[in-house]
Amino acid sequence: MFEKTVAFIQSIYGADGTIGLHEPRFWGNEKEYLNECIDSTYVSSVGKFVNRLEEQICEMSGANHAVATVNGTNALQVALQVCGVQANDLVITQALSFVATCNAITYLGASPLFIDVDRDTMGLSPGKLRDFLESETELKDDGYTYHKELGTRISACVPMHSFGFPCRIDEVVELCEQHNISVVEDAAEAVGSTYNGKQAGTFGKCGVYSFNGNKIITSGGGGVILSDDPLLAEKAKHLTTVAKIPHPWKFEHDEIAYNYRMPNLNAALACAQLEQLDSFLEAKRKLAIQYQQFFSAHANVSWVEEPSGAHSNYWLNSILFSDVEEKDAFLAHTNDQGIQTRPAWELLSGLEMYKNCYSHNLDNSLWISKRLVSLPSSVPNI
């Protein structure tokens, strides 16, 4: 099976050189927009492409407001801050995620609290969340939910749409609303994914996209905060532009804030990429079907497919091995052949800086992390 898989992937991407896990494709107006940006001399955080990108994101996602940032991690940090997360709070999230999810929480002095995922979505489990909220928390007279044992306020929840597959986000939001817990969606990997016809990143109070170089569309480095709340969006924009009070020439600032505004150069690249999103999504869905058909003949692996109600962008195509030792051997063989396959992230609950954070039964997260392998998933060359 190993050799057949190598040959199959090479038949899609070619046999020469290394085949990356997810490489960008620059087939549109990228060079034209970048040259226009350079010619204008507006290459930093002021320029028409920043505003244009925010407008395009709103049009694509259906969100009322978008705030472009330097990367997805900082977007998540600011989104959490405007939603009320404070130092010493607890923030519910999942251990099966990229480390940036937890880093953004701890930048604010808060601590992550880990809830398990569902096996079919690989995202935060509403069932496990319900069990935790009913058994281990209480809603106090101040209107906030607290962890009974720790006595600590739970101010937010960050579900993550793993590998572009939407979780049961509507159920998560409903549960959190009942407990006055703000939902900030980590949709970093889910640009273009939908759940029940609604774009990922638009269910909670805020959502976050990433445009890192390995995402389905890229600005090199960059992210965006989504929200339907005009006050939250206004606050996010203020915080990401060093809290500068608008004035023709004075430099006045009214709070400690961040220089997180996306540069015009990056926005120019993102605008051109976003124009191609539909074609990228179509091509990646065709690639997913090819992978699914190929692996259907192999009884020792199962294909990760979109759950009911979800329409995934298939950012990363993944398989699950029934035998953990075979998974490790597959990773070693494919990478030795110049094909970048990757395991799931190490669970955040096991990392040195987060191993003492509270965890609530992570059986599914552990099961997935031992078995999952992601395959090369770039849009195939034309």
N, C-alpha and C positions, 0 to 999 in steps of 0.2 A: 504494500500500500504506500510505503514511503516513496519509493521510486516513481510509482504512478502519479503520486501527488506532485512531485517535483516536475515531472514531464508535463502535467496538466497546467500548472501555473506558468511554466515556461512557454507553453503554447499560447497563452494569453498575453504575456508581457515580453516574450523574447528570451532567448537563452544567453545573451551576452551581458556580462556584468551582474552586479547585485540588483536584486528586485526588492525595492523598499516596501515597507509596511503600508505607508500611505503618502504618496508624493503629490505635490501640487501640479496643476495643469494650467498653463498660461496660453490660452487659445483665443482670447478675445481682445479687448481694448486696453489691456494692461499697459503696454508700452506707450500707447497714445496718451492715456490719462496721466501716466507718470511724467512724460515729457511736458505735457500741459502744466502739470503741477510745478515742475522745475522752472519752466519758462516764466511762470507767474511770480516766482521767488517765495511763494507761500508754501513752505515745506514743513513747518512746525504745526502747532495745534490750532492755528487759525487758517481757514481756507474753505473754499466752497465745497470741496469733496467731503469734508467732515459732515457738513450739514446735509449734503446730498445722500451720504451713506445712511444717516439717521432716517431720512425720509424714505429711502428704499427699504430699510429694515421694517419700518412701520407698515409699508405697503405689503411687503412679503408676509409678515407675521400676523398682521391684524392688530398689533398692539397700538395704543394711542400715542405712546411716547417711547423714544429710544435715545440713549446717551452713550456715545462712542468713547471707549477707554483704551488705555495702552495694552491691556491684556485681559483675559478672562478672569484671572485670579483677583486682580484689583477690582474688576467689575463686581465680582461676588462679595468682596470685602465691603465695598461702598453700599451695595444693595442691602446687605445685612445691617449696616449702620443706619441707613435711612429707615429701615423697618423696625428700629428700636433696640437692636442687640447692644448690650452694654457689658463692660468688664464684669467678670465673675458669673455671668449668665451661663446656662446650658443651652446648646443648640443641637437638636436632633438631626442626625444624618446617618449615612450608611458606611460601613467599613469597606465595602467593595466599591472603591472609587479611586480616582487619582489623588495624590497627596495635596494638590492645590485646594481641594474642597475643605479639608481640615485646616490648612494653613490660613485660608481666608478667615475662618472662624477665630483662630487664635490670634491673628493680627489685632483683633478688637479686645483681647483679654478674656474672651469667652472660652468655653471648653466644649468639645464635641461629645455627644452622647450617642452611642452606636445602636441602631436597630437593624434587624435582619432584612434581607431582600427576599423577593419571590424568585423561585427558580426560573419561571418562564419569562419574566420581564428583566431580571437581574437588577431591578430597581427597588426602592424602598417598599416594603410590604405593608399595605394598609391593615391586613389582619394582625401582623406582629405589632404594628403601631397601636392598634386598638387595645390589644392585650396589655401592652405596656402602660398606656394612658389610664386604663381602667383599674389596673392593679397597683401601680406604683406612683401615681401622681394625685394631686388634689387641687381643685380650683378654689382659691382663697378669696376673701372679701375684697381685696384690691383689684380683682378681675383677672389675675394672672394665675397660670398653672405652675405648681411647684413639685419638685421631686420629694416624696415623703421622707425618704431616708436621709437624703443629703440636705434637704431644706433649701434648695437652690431653685431660682426661677428658671423656667424653660421659656425662652423668648421667641425662638424661631425653629423652623424645620427646613432642612435643605435636602430634598429628594434629588437624586441624580439619575438622568436618563442614560444608563450605561451603554456605551458603544453605539449610541444613536437609537436605542430601543426605548420607546416611552414606557414609563412605569404607569401604574394605575393612579395617575396624578389627581383625577377628580375625587377619588375616595380619600386620598391623603389630605387634600385641601379641605374637604368636608369635615374630617375628623379634627383637623387643626383649628378650623373656625369654631368648633364647639368648645375648644379649650383656649381660645384667644392666643393662639400660637401663629405667628406670621410665617407664611410659606414663601421661601425664595428658591426658585427652581434652578438647579445647576443643569442647564441645557447646553453646556459647552460643546458637547459632541452631537447634539441633536438638531442642528440647523436644518430645517426642511422636513423634519419628522412631525407627524401629527398623531393625535389621539382623539378618536371619535370626531374627526374632521377639524379639530382645533390644533393650532400650531403648538408644539412643545415650547415651553418658556413663557406662555401667556396665561397660565392657570392661576398662579400665585400672585401675591402682592407685587413681586418683582420676579423677573427671570433673567438669566445670563447666557449669552452665547460667547464662544471663543472662536477667533480667527487665526489661531496659531498655524504655523507652516504645515502641520500634519492634519489639519481639519478639512472638511469637505470643500469649503472655500476659505481662502486665506488673505490676510493683509500683512503677512510676514509675522507681525506681532499685533495683537489687538483683540478687543472684545466689545461687548455692548450690554447695557442694562436695559431691560424692557419693563414697562409698567403702564397700566391704564390710569394710574393715579397721578394727576398733574402735579400735586404737591410733592410726592415722592420723587418724581422725575426732576422737578425743579431743584429740589434739595440735592439730588445725586449730581446734577450738572454743576451746581455751585461747589460741592465738595471736590469734584474732580478737576476744577479749574482754580485751585488754590484759594477758594472762597473770596475771589476778587469782586468787589462791588463795581458794577459798570460805571465808567466815567470816561470822558474823552481823553483825559491825560493823567489823572491822579491814580496812584497805586494804593488803594485802600482795601483791606481784607478784614473780615469780621469774625473769623474763627480759624482754629488750626485745621488745615485741610491738606489736599494732595495735588500733586502735579501729574494727574492721571489722564488728561485729555489725549485722545488719539491724534497723532500728527497727521497733517494733510497728505503727506506722502503715502502713509499706510492706508489712509482712507481712499485715496485714488486707486490703489491696487484692489481694495475690497469692493469698490463700486463696480469695477470691471469683472471681478469674480462673481459678484452677486447677479449680474446680468446673465451668467451662464448656469446658475444654480439648477434650473429646471432640466437642462440637458445633462448636467452631472447626475442629478437624481435618477433620471431615466436610465442612463448608462450603468449606474451602480446597481440598480434593481435588476437589470439584465445580467450583470455579473453575479449577483446573488443567486439568481435562478440557475446559472451555470454551475456554481459551486454546489448548490443543493442537489442538483441532478447527479453530479459526480460523486458526492459522498453518500448518496442514497444506496449505493452498491456496497458500502463498507459497514458491516454490522457492529464493529467495535467503536464507532464514533456516531454521535448524533449531531445534526445540524441545528444551529441556533436560529430560529425563525421568529418573525415578528408575532407578538401575542395578539389575541383577539382584540379588535378595536383600534389597533395601532397600525400606522403606516410609517415604517422606518426609513430613514435615509440610508440604512446599511453602511454607516460610516466604516465600521470594521466588520467583516464577515468572520464568524467564529464557529468553532466546533467544540464538542465536549467528548473527551475520551472516557470510556468505561474503566480503563486500566491506567492508573496514575504513572506507573513506570513506563508504559508505552508512550504516554504524553511527553515525558521527559526525553525519551529516545527520539521521538518525532521532532521536537524542538532542536535537539542537537544535530540531527541529520539535515534538516532543511536549512538551518543557518550555516552549516558546514558547506552546503551547496550554493550559498550566496542568496538564499531566499529568507527574507526577514519575517519570520513568524515570531509571535510573542505570547507569553502566558498572561493571565490576568495579573493585575497589580497585586503586590503583597497587601494583605488586608491592613488597613490603616490602624486597626486596633492592635496589631502586632508590632508596629514601628516603635522604635525606642521612645520617641517623644510623645506618643499617644497610647502606650500600652497600659497606662494607669487610668485612662478615661473609662467611664462607666459603659459597659456593654450589656445588652439584653439579648441573650440567646442568638448566636450567629451561625446556626447550623447550615442554613442554605448558602450563606456567604462562604463558609469554609468548603462546602461541597463544590461550589462553582470554581473557587480559586484553585483547587487541586486538579481540576479537569479541563479548564478552558484553554484553548489556543486560538489566537487571532491570526488570520491569513492576510497576505497582500491584498489590498482593497482599493488601490488607486483607480481612478477612472481609466479604463484601458485606452491605449493610444489609438487614435483614428487611423 
